[in-house]
Amino acid sequence: MEKSGSQKRRLIFKRLVNRIGRTRIVSESASGEKDEKLQINLLGLIRLLLLNKKLIAAFCLLVMVTAGVVAFVLPNKYQSTASILPTGQGDDLSVLKQLTGISTAAYNPEENSSLLFPVIIRSNLIKDAVLRRMYTIHENSQEEHLTLNDYFGDERPEILRARLDRITAIEVDKKTGVIKLAVETRYPELSQAVLTEVLEELEAFNLYRRHSSAREQVRYLERELADKGRELAAAEDSLEAYQSYNRNWTSTSDPEILKILRRLQRDVEIKSRTYTLLCEQYEIARLDERKDIPIVSVLDAPSLPTMKSSPQRLKLIIISGMAAFFIAAFFIVAVDAWRKREISNGLEIDNRKRRQGKPVIREGAEPWAARNHV
């Protein structure tokens, strides 16, 4: 009895130790279970890609060769660049709002060329003028004359404006307000000529067509000055006619004549002062008008490009190769996942049939799923 009791105690102690050991193993493995699964999945993915490396390499090579052929077929393009200095004034708070994207409503575009000039350049008025212009280029030592309609090969205004937009780039530096312009075509001289024409049309619009607030003020004062001048002349004529009719007005003591005379003199004096004040305001407004119009101050004139700007053939080939690799890898992983799913479904159906005592139909020696699984 004593021996059997000691054996029971040893057995209980051994079971307790084994249970504690299993608990420790489970607790240690629970924290690293996800890392282990992730490592196994990653290794399996790398193994799968290495097994299909020839297929991936062939697909990438095919795509890169195709991209290279397309890149070398594309014509070279040349970009002419220019930059314009800002000429308007804006308050610091408005600039800060513009940089943070909160609001630009208080930032008056009439006073800031960095906001105004890009809008003018993108307008149909400037585009149509640039499209109508005849340009001269030299190709194969021969001088040729063409318009952008000939260059684009189209006559529809909407299409021409859209294509002119695509070859024109406008960038505004938010910190300095400098406007950078670029035009890209197949001919270096055409790129420079188009960009030069854009700047000339911008200058012409700014000087002759733009209606600024100061210019509107000048026009208003001109109308008022003409009206007040006519009123002053009429008052002076009335005073002169009354004095001519009453030639003894300087020595007369008739109160009626003196009253009318003082009233006419007072009317002439008031209208004269008004006219003089308007003349002063008109001169000041004319000076403000000249200061109000932002002059196109070109920092860098349109350049004549000597090196192509596009296409970047090597970059295009490398990017196409990388894209082909990811597409091929995704396709291989997707096909492998689909095959594993088919195998799993086939084995599950076979096991269900075996449990139900039904015969398992095999094609040949083994089912397709089982063959692939092996």
Secondary structure, 3 states (H helix, E strand, C coil): CHHHHHHHHHHHHHHHHHHHHHHHHHHHHHHHHHHHHHHHHHHHHHHHHHHCHHHHHHHHHHHHHHHHHHHHHCCCEEEEEEEEECCCCCCHHHHHHHHHCCCCCCCCHHHCHHHHHHHHHCCHHHHHHHHHCCEEEEECCEEEEECHHHHHCCCCHHHHHHHHHHHEEEEECCCCCCEEEEEEECCHHHHHHHHHHHHHHHHHHHHHHCCCHHHHHHHHHHHHHHHHHHHHHHHHHHHHHHHHHCCCCCCCCCHHHHHHHHHHHHHHHHHHHHHHHHHHHHHHHHHHHHHHCCCCEEEECCCCCCCCCECCHHHHHHHHHHHHHHHHHHHHHHHHHHHHHHHHHHHHHHHHHHHCCCCCCCCCCCCHHHHHHC
